[in-house]
Amino acid sequence: MKRIKSFEVDHTKFGVGMYISRIDGDITTYDVRMVKPNGGVYLEYGAIHTIEHLFATYARNTEFSDSIIYVGPMGCRTGFYFLTRNLAPETAIKIVRDAFEFIADYNGEIPGVSEAECGNYREHDLDGAKKSVVPFIKATKGYTAEMLEYNYHIK
């Protein structure tokens, strides 16, 4: 089988940050890395689930909602995929950072947490989610579009 793009990135060469994984026409896939790949510390399931609900809700309630294609967790538990259409990279960075700051300060009911709305509505961890977004917020302070390239961080 053909090797997929994400397996061509050397996961030992980068850490927490936001990266362009691929561009397919007008759709850009961003890897939002919240912990260092293969670093021994991974996101907990309850925290991931809560981040997913809050991140997706926040992003889809911005003025750019029509440009948000997908927000979802990585199976490796190191972060999230963020897919956008026709959205400037600087705007994508701002949306993710703003969403994570929103999560860090969030103290309400988690959206979409009922048996009718969610397939695993009992497994959430707001405190874990709040703690999990902080390293990303710190690591991406002053992030620029140039820094979205994996190779930028591999020197």
DSSP file (Angstrom, degrees, kcal/mol; ACC not computed):
  #  RESIDUE AA STRUCTURE BP1 BP2  ACC     N-H-->O    O-->H-N    N-H-->O    O-->H-N    TCO  KAPPA ALPHA  PHI   PSI    X-CA   Y-CA   Z-CA
    1    1 A M              0   0    0      0, 0.0     2,-0.2     0, 0.0     3,-0.0   0.000 360.0 360.0 360.0 155.7    0.0    0.0    0.0
    2    2 A K        -     0   0    0      1,-0.1     2,-0.3     0, 0.0     0, 0.0  -0.495 360.0-114.8 -70.7 136.0    1.0    3.6   -0.5
    3    3 A R        -     0   0    0     -2,-0.2     2,-0.1     1,-0.1    -1,-0.1  -0.552  31.7-125.7 -73.8 132.0    2.6    5.2    2.5
    4    4 A I    >   -     0   0    0     -2,-0.3     3,-1.3     1,-0.1     4,-0.4  -0.461  17.8-113.0 -83.0 155.5    0.4    8.1    3.9
    5    5 A K  G >  S+     0   0    0      1,-0.3     3,-2.0     2,-0.2     4,-0.4   0.847 110.8  59.3 -54.4 -43.9    1.8   11.6    4.5
    6    6 A S  G >  S+     0   0    0      1,-0.3     3,-0.6     2,-0.2    -1,-0.3   0.752 101.4  55.8 -65.5 -21.6    1.6   11.6    8.3
    7    7 A F  G <  S+     0   0    0     -3,-1.3    -1,-0.3     1,-0.2    -2,-0.2   0.549  96.8  65.7 -84.8  -6.7    3.9    8.6    8.5
    8    8 A E  G <  S+     0   0    0     -3,-2.0     2,-0.5    -4,-0.4    -1,-0.2   0.548  82.0  91.1 -89.0  -8.5    6.5   10.5    6.4
    9    9 A V  S <  S-     0   0    0     -3,-0.6     2,-1.0    -4,-0.4    12,-0.0  -0.762  84.0-124.3 -88.6 128.9    7.1   13.0    9.2
   10   10 A D    >   -     0   0    0     -2,-0.5     3,-1.8     1,-0.2     4,-0.1  -0.623  21.5-164.0 -75.7 103.1    9.8   12.1   11.7
   11   11 A H  T 3  S+     0   0    0     -2,-1.0     3,-0.3     1,-0.3    -1,-0.2   0.503  82.2  66.4 -70.2  -4.5    7.9   12.2   15.0
   12   12 A T  T 3  S+     0   0    0      1,-0.2    -1,-0.3    24,-0.0    -2,-0.1   0.503  92.8  63.5 -89.8  -4.3   11.2   12.3   17.0
   13   13 A K  S <  S+     0   0    0     -3,-1.8     2,-0.3     2,-0.1    -1,-0.2   0.399  99.5  42.7-104.7   1.6   12.1   15.8   15.6
   14   14 A F        -     0   0    0     -3,-0.3     2,-0.1    -4,-0.1     3,-0.1  -0.908  54.5-169.4-144.0 170.0    9.3   18.0   16.9
   15   15 A G        -     0   0    0     -2,-0.3    18,-0.1     1,-0.3    20,-0.1  -0.316  53.7  -8.9-133.6-144.4    7.3   18.8   20.0
   16   16 A V  S    S+     0   0    0     18,-0.1     2,-0.3    -2,-0.1    -1,-0.3  -0.378  88.6  86.9 -64.0 132.6    4.2   20.8   21.1
   17   17 A G  E    S-A   33   0A   0     16,-1.9    16,-2.6    18,-0.1     2,-0.4  -0.973  74.6 -77.9 164.5-172.2    3.0   23.1   18.4
   18   18 A M  E     +A   32   0A   0     -2,-0.3     2,-0.3    14,-0.2    14,-0.2  -0.979  45.3 178.5-123.4 132.9    0.7   23.4   15.4
   19   19 A Y  E     -A   31   0A   0     12,-2.4    12,-3.3    -2,-0.4     2,-0.7  -0.958  34.3-115.0-137.3 148.0    1.8   22.1   12.0
   20   20 A I  E     -A   30   0A   0    128,-3.0   130,-0.4    -2,-0.3    10,-0.2  -0.766  29.6-179.8 -81.4 120.2    0.5   21.8    8.5
   21   21 A S  E     -     0   0A   0      8,-3.1     2,-0.3    -2,-0.7    -1,-0.2   0.873  61.7 -24.8 -86.0 -44.1    0.1   18.1    7.8
   22   22 A R  E     -A   29   0A   0      7,-1.3     7,-2.9     2,-0.0     2,-0.4  -0.986  47.2-138.7-164.7 159.7   -1.2   18.4    4.3
   23   23 A I  E     -A   28   0A   0     -2,-0.3     2,-0.6     5,-0.2     5,-0.2  -0.992  15.6-177.3-128.2 122.7   -3.0   20.6    1.8
   24   24 A D  E >   -A   27   0A   0      3,-3.1     3,-2.0    -2,-0.4     2,-0.4  -0.872  63.1 -64.7-121.3  94.8   -5.6   19.1   -0.5
   25   25 A G  T 3  S-     0   0    0     -2,-0.6    60,-0.0     1,-0.3     0, 0.0  -0.496 121.5  -9.9  63.8-117.0   -6.9   21.8   -2.9
   26   26 A D  T 3  S+     0   0    0     -2,-0.4    60,-2.4    -3,-0.1     2,-0.5   0.349 120.0  91.1 -95.9   6.4   -8.7   24.3   -0.6
   27   27 A I  E <   -AB  24  85A   0     -3,-2.0    -3,-3.1    58,-0.2     2,-0.5  -0.899  55.5-166.5-108.6 127.6   -8.6   22.1    2.5
   28   28 A T  E     -AB  23  84A   0     56,-2.4    56,-2.3    -2,-0.5     2,-0.6  -0.941   8.1-152.0-111.7 130.1   -5.7   22.4    5.0
   29   29 A T  E     -AB  22  83A   0     -7,-2.9    -8,-3.1    -2,-0.5    -7,-1.3  -0.904  13.2-164.8-101.4 121.8   -5.1   19.8    7.6
   30   30 A Y  E     -AB  20  82A   0     52,-2.5    52,-2.2    -2,-0.6     2,-0.7  -0.868  13.9-143.7-104.7 138.7   -3.4   21.0   10.7
   31   31 A D  E     -AB  19  81A   0    -12,-3.3   -12,-2.4    -2,-0.4     2,-1.0  -0.917  11.9-160.8 -97.0 117.2   -1.8   18.8   13.4
   32   32 A V  E     -AB  18  80A   0     48,-3.3    48,-2.2    -2,-0.7     2,-0.6  -0.830  11.0-163.8-100.3  95.2   -2.4   20.4   16.7
   33   33 A R  E     +AB  17  79A   0    -16,-2.6   -16,-1.9    -2,-1.0    46,-0.3  -0.725  18.4 172.4 -89.5 116.2    0.3   18.7   18.9
   34   34 A M        +     0   0    0     44,-3.0     2,-0.3    -2,-0.6    45,-0.2   0.657  69.0  26.6 -98.9 -20.5   -0.4   19.1   22.6
   35   35 A V  S    S-     0   0    0     43,-1.5    -1,-0.1   -20,-0.1   -18,-0.1  -0.950  97.2 -88.0-136.3 158.7    2.3   16.8   23.9
   36   36 A K    >   -     0   0    0     -2,-0.3     3,-1.9     1,-0.1     5,-0.3  -0.495  51.1-109.5 -67.4 126.7    5.6   15.6   22.5
   37   37 A P  T 3  S+     0   0    0      0, 0.0    -1,-0.1     0, 0.0   -23,-0.1  -0.313 100.6   3.6 -56.6 137.8    5.1   12.6   20.3
   38   38 A N  T 3  S+     0   0    0     38,-0.2     4,-0.1     1,-0.1    -2,-0.1   0.738  93.5 130.4  57.0  26.3    6.5    9.4   21.9
   39   39 A G  S <  S-     0   0    0     -3,-1.9    -1,-0.1     2,-0.3     3,-0.1   0.463  77.4-113.2 -88.8  -2.2    7.4   11.5   25.0
   40   40 A G  S    S+     0   0    0     -4,-0.2     2,-0.5     1,-0.2    -1,-0.0   0.264  92.5  89.9  90.4 -13.5    5.8    9.1   27.5
   41   41 A V        +     0   0    0     -5,-0.3     2,-0.3    37,-0.0    -2,-0.3  -0.979  54.6 175.7-118.1 127.4    3.0   11.5   28.5
   42   42 A Y        -     0   0    0     -2,-0.5    36,-0.2    -3,-0.1     2,-0.1  -0.878  37.3 -89.8-129.6 159.7   -0.2   11.4   26.5
   43   43 A L        -     0   0    0     34,-2.7     2,-0.2    -2,-0.3    36,-0.1  -0.431  44.7-119.5 -67.7 139.8   -3.6   13.0   26.7
   44   44 A E     >  -     0   0    0     -2,-0.1     4,-2.8     1,-0.1     5,-0.2  -0.534  19.9-118.8 -80.7 149.1   -6.1   11.2   28.9
   45   45 A Y  H  > S+     0   0    0      1,-0.2     4,-2.6     2,-0.2     5,-0.2   0.899 111.3  49.6 -57.9 -46.6   -9.3   10.0   27.3
   46   46 A G  H  > S+     0   0    0      1,-0.2     4,-2.0     2,-0.2    79,-1.4   0.903 113.7  46.7 -60.9 -41.0  -11.7   12.0   29.4
   47   47 A A  H  > S+     0   0    0     77,-0.2     4,-2.9     2,-0.2     5,-0.2   0.916 111.4  51.5 -66.5 -43.8   -9.7   15.2   28.8
   48   48 A I  H  X S+     0   0    0     -4,-2.8     4,-2.8     1,-0.2    -2,-0.2   0.927 110.0  49.9 -56.9 -45.9   -9.5   14.5   25.0
   49   49 A H  H  X S+     0   0    0     -4,-2.6     4,-2.0     1,-0.2    -1,-0.2   0.903 112.5  46.1 -63.4 -42.1  -13.2   14.0   24.8
   50   50 A T  H  X S+     0   0    0     -4,-2.0     4,-2.5     2,-0.2     5,-0.3   0.915 112.1  50.7 -68.0 -42.7  -13.9   17.2   26.7
   51   51 A I  H  X S+     0   0    0     -4,-2.9     4,-3.6     1,-0.2     5,-0.4   0.929 108.7  53.8 -58.6 -44.3  -11.4   19.2   24.6
   52   52 A E  H  X S+     0   0    0     -4,-2.8     4,-2.3    -5,-0.2     5,-0.3   0.934 110.8  44.9 -56.3 -48.6  -13.1   17.8   21.5
   53   53 A H  H  X S+     0   0    0     -4,-2.0     4,-1.8     1,-0.2    -1,-0.2   0.926 120.6  39.3 -63.0 -45.5  -16.5   19.0   22.5
   54   54 A L  H  X S+     0   0    0     -4,-2.5     4,-2.8     2,-0.2     5,-0.2   0.909 116.9  48.8 -73.5 -42.6  -15.3   22.4   23.6
   55   55 A F  H  X S+     0   0    0     -4,-3.6     4,-2.9    -5,-0.3     5,-0.3   0.946 115.0  44.3 -61.9 -50.7  -12.8   23.0   20.7
   56   56 A A  H  X S+     0   0    0     -4,-2.3     4,-2.2    -5,-0.4    -1,-0.2   0.913 115.3  48.2 -63.2 -42.8  -15.3   21.9   18.0
   57   57 A T  H  < S+     0   0    0     -4,-1.8     4,-0.4    -5,-0.3    -1,-0.2   0.933 114.5  46.0 -63.3 -45.6  -18.1   24.0   19.6
   58   58 A Y  H >< S+     0   0    0     -4,-2.8     3,-1.6     1,-0.2    -2,-0.2   0.962 114.1  47.0 -61.6 -52.2  -15.9   27.1   19.9
   59   59 A A  H >< S+     0   0    0     -4,-2.9     3,-1.2     1,-0.3     5,-0.2   0.871 111.3  51.4 -59.9 -38.7  -14.4   26.8   16.4
   60   60 A R  T 3< S+     0   0    0     -4,-2.2    -1,-0.3    -5,-0.3    -2,-0.2   0.483 106.4  56.2 -81.4  -0.4  -17.9   26.3   14.8
   61   61 A N  T <  S+     0   0    0     -3,-1.6    -1,-0.2    -4,-0.4    -2,-0.2   0.266  87.9  97.7-109.8   8.9  -19.2   29.4   16.6
   62   62 A T  S X  S-     0   0    0     -3,-1.2     3,-1.5    -4,-0.2     4,-0.1  -0.374  94.5-100.8 -84.6 173.0  -16.6   31.8   15.3
   63   63 A E  T 3  S+     0   0    0      1,-0.3     3,-0.3     2,-0.1    -1,-0.1   0.628 123.7  59.6 -66.8 -11.3  -17.2   34.1   12.3
   64   64 A F  T >   +     0   0    0     -5,-0.2     3,-2.5     1,-0.2     4,-0.4   0.144  65.8 122.1-101.8  18.1  -15.2   31.5   10.3
   65   65 A S  G X   +     0   0    0     -3,-1.5     3,-1.2     1,-0.3    -1,-0.2   0.806  68.5  59.6 -54.6 -34.0  -17.6   28.6   11.0
   66   66 A D  G 3  S+     0   0    0     -3,-0.3    -1,-0.3     1,-0.2    -2,-0.1   0.682 104.4  52.5 -69.1 -15.5  -18.2   27.9    7.3
   67   67 A S  G <  S+     0   0    0     -3,-2.5    18,-2.4    17,-0.1     2,-0.7   0.456  85.7  96.9 -97.4  -3.1  -14.5   27.3    6.9
   68   68 A I  E <   +C   84   0A   0     -3,-1.2    16,-0.2    -4,-0.4     3,-0.1  -0.798  42.0 168.7 -91.5 117.3  -14.2   24.7    9.7
   69   69 A I  E     -     0   0A   0     14,-2.8     2,-0.3    -2,-0.7    15,-0.2   0.856  60.4  -7.8 -94.0 -44.0  -14.4   21.2    8.2
   70   70 A Y  E     -C   83   0A   0     13,-1.5    13,-2.6     2,-0.0     2,-0.4  -0.988  42.1-171.0-160.4 142.1  -13.4   19.0   11.1
   71   71 A V  E     +C   82   0A   0     -2,-0.3    11,-0.2    11,-0.2   -15,-0.1  -0.980  34.5 143.2-131.3 121.3  -12.0   19.0   14.7
   72   72 A G  E     -C   81   0A   0      9,-2.1     9,-3.6    -2,-0.4     2,-0.1  -0.995  45.9 -96.5-161.0 155.6  -11.0   15.6   16.1
   73   73 A P  E     -C   80   0A   0      0, 0.0     2,-0.3     0, 0.0     7,-0.3  -0.332  33.9-117.9 -74.9 151.7   -8.5   13.8   18.3
   74   74 A M    >   -     0   0    0      5,-2.8     3,-1.8     1,-0.1     5,-0.2  -0.688  19.2-130.3 -82.7 139.7   -5.5   11.9   17.1
   75   75 A G  T 3  S+     0   0    0     -2,-0.3    -1,-0.1     1,-0.3     5,-0.0   0.765 106.9  63.6 -61.5 -26.0   -5.5    8.2   17.9
   76   76 A C  T 3  S-     0   0    0      1,-0.0    -1,-0.3   -34,-0.0   -38,-0.2   0.533 107.6-126.8 -77.2  -5.5   -2.0    8.5   19.3
   77   77 A R  S <  S+     0   0    0     -3,-1.8   -34,-2.7     2,-0.2    -2,-0.1   0.793  79.1 114.0  64.5  31.9   -3.4   10.9   22.0
   78   78 A T  S    S-     0   0    0    -36,-0.2   -44,-3.0     1,-0.1   -43,-1.5   0.483  84.2 -58.1-105.8  -6.2   -0.9   13.6   21.3
   79   79 A G  E     -B   33   0A   0    -46,-0.3    -5,-2.8    -5,-0.2     2,-0.3  -0.968  62.8 -59.1 166.3-148.8   -3.3   16.2   20.0
   80   80 A F  E     -BC  32  73A   0    -48,-2.2   -48,-3.3    -2,-0.3     2,-0.4  -0.911  26.7-125.9-135.1 154.3   -6.0   17.0   17.4
   81   81 A Y  E     -BC  31  72A   0     -9,-3.6    -9,-2.1    -2,-0.3     2,-0.4  -0.857  23.8-169.2 -95.5 138.7   -6.6   17.3   13.7
   82   82 A F  E     -BC  30  71A   0    -52,-2.2   -52,-2.5    -2,-0.4     2,-0.5  -0.945   3.5-169.0-132.5 109.6   -8.0   20.7   12.6
   83   83 A L  E     +BC  29  70A   0    -13,-2.6   -14,-2.8    -2,-0.4   -13,-1.5  -0.868   9.3 176.3-106.7 130.6   -9.2   20.8    9.0
   84   84 A T  E     -BC  28  68A   0    -56,-2.3   -56,-2.4    -2,-0.5     2,-0.5  -0.883  21.9-140.0-129.9 160.4  -10.2   24.1    7.4
   85   85 A R  E    S-B   27   0A   0    -18,-2.4   -58,-0.2    -2,-0.3     3,-0.1  -0.986  80.1 -17.9-123.7 126.3  -11.3   25.3    4.0
   86   86 A N  S    S+     0   0    0    -60,-2.4     2,-0.4    -2,-0.5    -1,-0.1   0.875  93.7 142.7  51.1  45.6  -10.0   28.6    2.4
   87   87 A L        -     0   0    0    -61,-0.2    -1,-0.2   -20,-0.1    -3,-0.1  -0.968  55.1-115.1-120.6 130.8   -8.8   29.9    5.8
   88   88 A A    >>  -     0   0    0     -2,-0.4     4,-2.1     1,-0.1     3,-0.6  -0.341  24.3-123.9 -61.2 140.1   -5.6   31.9    6.2
   89   89 A P  H 3> S+     0   0    0      0, 0.0     4,-2.5     0, 0.0     5,-0.2   0.868 111.8  55.7 -54.6 -39.4   -3.0   30.1    8.3
   90   90 A E  H 3> S+     0   0    0      1,-0.2     4,-2.1     2,-0.2     5,-0.1   0.872 107.8  49.3 -62.0 -35.8   -2.8   33.1   10.7
   91   91 A T  H <> S+     0   0    0     -3,-0.6     4,-2.6     2,-0.2    -1,-0.2   0.895 108.6  52.3 -70.0 -40.3   -6.5   32.8   11.2
   92   92 A A  H  X S+     0   0    0     -4,-2.1     4,-2.3     2,-0.2     5,-0.2   0.923 109.7  49.4 -61.1 -44.3   -6.3   29.1   11.9
   93   93 A I  H  X S+     0   0    0     -4,-2.5     4,-2.7     1,-0.2     5,-0.2   0.939 111.9  48.8 -59.0 -47.0   -3.6   29.7   14.5
   94   94 A K  H  X S+     0   0    0     -4,-2.1     4,-3.0     1,-0.2     5,-0.3   0.908 109.8  51.0 -62.2 -43.2   -5.7   32.3   16.2
   95   95 A I  H  X S+     0   0    0     -4,-2.6     4,-2.7     2,-0.2    -1,-0.2   0.940 113.4  44.9 -60.9 -46.9   -8.8   30.1   16.2
   96   96 A V  H  X S+     0   0    0     -4,-2.3     4,-2.5     2,-0.2    -2,-0.2   0.942 115.9  45.8 -65.0 -47.3   -6.9   27.2   17.9
   97   97 A R  H  X S+     0   0    0     -4,-2.7     4,-2.3    -5,-0.2     5,-0.2   0.930 114.9  47.5 -61.7 -44.8   -5.2   29.4   20.4
   98   98 A D  H  X S+     0   0    0     -4,-3.0     4,-2.3    -5,-0.2    -1,-0.2   0.901 111.6  51.2 -63.1 -40.5   -8.4   31.3   21.2
   99   99 A A  H  X S+     0   0    0     -4,-2.7     4,-2.3    -5,-0.3    -1,-0.2   0.910 111.2  47.5 -62.4 -42.1  -10.3   28.0   21.6
  100  100 A F  H  X S+     0   0    0     -4,-2.5     4,-2.5     2,-0.2    -2,-0.2   0.856 111.1  50.1 -71.5 -33.7   -7.7   26.6   23.9
  101  101 A E  H  X S+     0   0    0     -4,-2.3     4,-1.4     2,-0.2    -1,-0.2   0.887 110.0  52.3 -67.1 -37.8   -7.7   29.8   26.0
  102  102 A F  H  X S+     0   0    0     -4,-2.3     4,-0.5    -5,-0.2    -2,-0.2   0.921 111.2  46.7 -59.5 -45.5  -11.5   29.4   26.1
  103  103 A I  H >< S+     0   0    0     -4,-2.3     3,-1.2     1,-0.2    -2,-0.2   0.917 107.6  55.9 -64.2 -44.1  -11.1   25.8   27.3
  104  104 A A  H 3< S+     0   0    0     -4,-2.5    -1,-0.2     1,-0.3    -2,-0.2   0.817 117.3  36.0 -58.9 -30.9   -8.5   26.8   30.0
  105  105 A D  H 3< S+     0   0    0     -4,-1.4    -1,-0.3    -3,-0.2    -2,-0.2   0.395  89.5 126.4-101.4   1.5  -11.0   29.3   31.5
  106  106 A Y    <<  +     0   0    0     -3,-1.2    24,-0.1    -4,-0.5    -3,-0.1  -0.373  20.5 161.1 -72.6 135.2  -14.2   27.3   30.9
  107  107 A N        +     0   0    0     -2,-0.1    -1,-0.1     2,-0.1     2,-0.1   0.088  45.3  90.6-137.5  24.3  -16.4   26.7   33.9
  108  108 A G  S    S-     0   0    0      1,-0.1     2,-0.3     3,-0.0    -2,-0.0  -0.302  86.8 -61.1-108.4-167.5  -19.8   25.8   32.4
  109  109 A E        -     0   0    0     -2,-0.1    -1,-0.1     1,-0.1    -2,-0.1  -0.590  58.6-110.4 -75.4 138.2  -21.6   22.7   31.3
  110  110 A I    >   -     0   0    0     -2,-0.3     3,-0.9     1,-0.1    -1,-0.1  -0.556  37.5-115.3 -71.3 127.3  -19.8   20.8   28.5
  111  111 A P  T 3  S+     0   0    0      0, 0.0    -1,-0.1     0, 0.0   -54,-0.1  -0.332  93.1  18.0 -64.4 143.8  -21.8   21.1   25.3
  112  112 A G  T 3  S+     0   0    0      1,-0.2     2,-0.9    -3,-0.0    -2,-0.0   0.756  81.0 140.3  73.3  26.2  -23.3   18.0   23.8
  113  113 A V    <   +     0   0    0     -3,-0.9     2,-0.3     4,-0.1    -1,-0.2  -0.648  33.1  97.2-108.4  76.9  -23.0   15.9   27.0
  114  114 A S  S >> S-     0   0    0     -2,-0.9     4,-1.9    -3,-0.1     3,-0.6  -0.960  82.9-106.8-147.4 162.9  -26.2   13.8   27.2
  115  115 A E  T 34 S+     0   0    0     -2,-0.3     6,-0.1     1,-0.2    -1,-0.1   0.851 121.0  50.5 -60.0 -35.0  -27.0   10.3   26.2
  116  116 A A  T 34 S+     0   0    0      1,-0.2    -1,-0.2    -3,-0.0     3,-0.1   0.759 116.9  39.7 -74.2 -24.8  -29.0   11.6   23.2
  117  117 A E  T <4 S+     0   0    0     -3,-0.6     2,-0.4     1,-0.2    -2,-0.2   0.661 116.0  40.3 -99.0 -19.3  -26.1   13.9   22.0
  118  118 A C    ><  -     0   0    0     -4,-1.9     3,-0.8     1,-0.1    -1,-0.2  -0.988  61.0-141.5-141.9 139.9  -23.0   11.8   22.5
  119  119 A G  T 3  S+     0   0    0     -2,-0.4    -1,-0.1     1,-0.3    -4,-0.1   0.574 108.0  23.0 -77.1  -9.8  -21.9    8.2   22.1
  120  120 A N  T >  S+     0   0    0     -6,-0.1     3,-1.6     3,-0.1    -1,-0.3  -0.323  74.5 158.6-149.0  57.0  -19.9    8.2   25.3
  121  121 A Y  T <   +     0   0    0     -3,-0.8    -2,-0.1     1,-0.3    -6,-0.1   0.621  67.2  60.8 -65.7 -15.8  -21.4   11.0   27.3
  122  122 A R  T 3  S+     0   0    0      1,-0.2     2,-1.2    -4,-0.1    -1,-0.3   0.682  85.6  80.1 -85.2 -17.9  -20.1    9.8   30.7
  123  123 A E    <   +     0   0    0     -3,-1.6     2,-0.3   -78,-0.0    -1,-0.2  -0.663  62.5 123.1 -99.3  85.2  -16.4   10.0   29.9
  124  124 A H        -     0   0    0     -2,-1.2   -77,-0.2   -75,-0.1     2,-0.2  -0.965  36.2-170.8-137.4 153.5  -15.4   13.7   30.3
  125  125 A D     >  +     0   0    0    -79,-1.4     4,-2.3    -2,-0.3     5,-0.1  -0.730   6.0 176.7-148.3  91.7  -12.8   15.5   32.4
  126  126 A L  H  > S+     0   0    0     -2,-0.2     4,-2.7     2,-0.2     5,-0.2   0.914  85.5  50.2 -65.7 -43.7  -13.1   19.3   32.4
  127  127 A D  H  > S+     0   0    0      1,-0.2     4,-2.1     2,-0.2    -1,-0.2   0.926 112.6  47.8 -61.1 -42.9  -10.2   19.8   34.9
  128  128 A G  H  > S+     0   0    0      1,-0.2     4,-2.2     2,-0.2    -1,-0.2   0.886 111.5  50.8 -63.2 -39.3   -8.0   17.5   32.8
  129  129 A A  H  X S+     0   0    0     -4,-2.3     4,-1.4     2,-0.2    -2,-0.2   0.925 108.7  51.2 -63.3 -45.3   -9.0   19.3   29.6
  130  130 A K  H  X S+     0   0    0     -4,-2.7     4,-0.6     1,-0.2     3,-0.2   0.902 114.0  43.8 -60.6 -42.4   -8.1   22.7   31.2
  131  131 A K  H >< S+     0   0    0     -4,-2.1     3,-0.6     1,-0.2    -1,-0.2   0.862 109.1  58.5 -69.9 -36.2   -4.7   21.5   32.3
  132  132 A S  H 3< S+     0   0    0     -4,-2.2     4,-0.5     1,-0.2    -1,-0.2   0.765 102.2  52.4 -68.6 -26.8   -4.0   19.8   29.0
  133  133 A V  H 3X S+     0   0    0     -4,-1.4     4,-2.2    -3,-0.2    -1,-0.2   0.702  90.0  79.5 -83.4 -18.4   -4.4   22.9   26.9
  134  134 A V  H <X S+     0   0    0     -3,-0.6     4,-2.4    -4,-0.6     5,-0.2   0.904  88.8  51.5 -61.1 -46.6   -1.9   25.0   28.9
  135  135 A P  H  > S+     0   0    0      0, 0.0     4,-2.6     0, 0.0    -1,-0.2   0.894 111.5  49.2 -58.8 -37.5    1.3   23.7   27.4
  136  136 A F  H  > S+     0   0    0     -4,-0.5     4,-1.9     2,-0.2    -2,-0.2   0.925 109.1  51.6 -65.8 -44.1    0.0   24.3   23.9
  137  137 A I  H  < S+     0   0    0     -4,-2.2     4,-0.2     1,-0.2    -1,-0.2   0.926 114.6  43.6 -58.2 -45.0   -1.0   27.9   24.8
  138  138 A K  H >< S+     0   0    0     -4,-2.4     3,-1.1     1,-0.2    -2,-0.2   0.914 113.5  50.5 -66.7 -43.1    2.5   28.6   26.2
  139  139 A A  H 3< S+     0   0    0     -4,-2.6    -1,-0.2     1,-0.2    -2,-0.2   0.756 112.0  47.2 -69.1 -25.0    4.3   26.8   23.3
  140  140 A T  T >< S+     0   0    0     -4,-1.9     3,-2.2    -5,-0.2     2,-0.3   0.274  74.3 130.5-104.8  11.8    2.4   28.7   20.6
  141  141 A K  T <  S+     0   0    0     -3,-1.1    -3,-0.0     1,-0.3    -4,-0.0  -0.505  86.2   9.9 -63.1 126.5    2.7   32.2   22.0
  142  142 A G  T 3  S+     0   0    0     -2,-0.3    -1,-0.3     1,-0.2    -2,-0.1   0.632  92.4 167.1  76.7  14.0    3.9   34.4   19.1
  143  143 A Y    <   -     0   0    0     -3,-2.2     2,-0.3   -50,-0.1    -1,-0.2  -0.329  14.8-164.6 -62.3 141.4    3.4   31.5   16.6
  144  144 A T    >   -     0   0    0      1,-0.1     3,-0.8   -51,-0.0     4,-0.3  -0.787  35.5-104.3-122.6 167.2    3.5   32.6   12.9
  145  145 A A  G >  S+     0   0    0     -2,-0.3     3,-1.5     1,-0.2     4,-0.2   0.857 120.0  60.6 -59.1 -35.9    2.5   31.0    9.7
  146  146 A E  G >  S+     0   0    0      1,-0.3     3,-1.1     2,-0.2    -1,-0.2   0.841  97.8  59.0 -59.5 -33.6    6.1   30.2    8.9
  147  147 A M  G <  S+     0   0    0     -3,-0.8    -1,-0.3     1,-0.2    -2,-0.2   0.535  84.7  80.6 -76.5  -6.1    6.2   28.1   12.1
  148  148 A L  G <  S+     0   0    0     -3,-1.5  -128,-3.0    -4,-0.3     2,-0.4   0.648  71.6  94.6 -73.8 -14.8    3.4   25.8   10.8
  149  149 A E  S X> S-     0   0    0     -3,-1.1     3,-1.2    -4,-0.2     4,-0.7  -0.651  73.5-142.3 -81.0 128.7    5.9   23.9    8.7
  150  150 A Y  G >4 S+     0   0    0   -130,-0.4     3,-1.3    -2,-0.4     4,-0.5   0.902 102.3  58.6 -54.1 -41.6    7.3   20.8   10.4
  151  151 A N  G >4 S+     0   0    0      1,-0.3     3,-0.6     2,-0.2    -1,-0.3   0.731  91.4  69.6 -64.9 -21.9   10.7   21.5    8.8
  152  152 A Y  G <4 S+     0   0    0     -3,-1.2    -1,-0.3     1,-0.2    -2,-0.2   0.861 103.4  43.6 -60.4 -35.1   10.8   24.9   10.6
  153  153 A H  G << S+     0   0    0     -3,-1.3     2,-0.9    -4,-0.7    -1,-0.2   0.518  98.8  79.8 -90.2  -7.0   11.2   23.1   13.9
  154  154 A I    <         0   0    0     -3,-0.6    -1,-0.1    -4,-0.5  -140,-0.1  -0.842 360.0 360.0-104.8  98.1   13.8   20.6   12.6
  155  155 A K              0   0    0     -2,-0.9    -1,-0.2  -142,-0.2    -2,-0.0   0.378 360.0 360.0-112.2 360.0   17.1   22.3   12.5
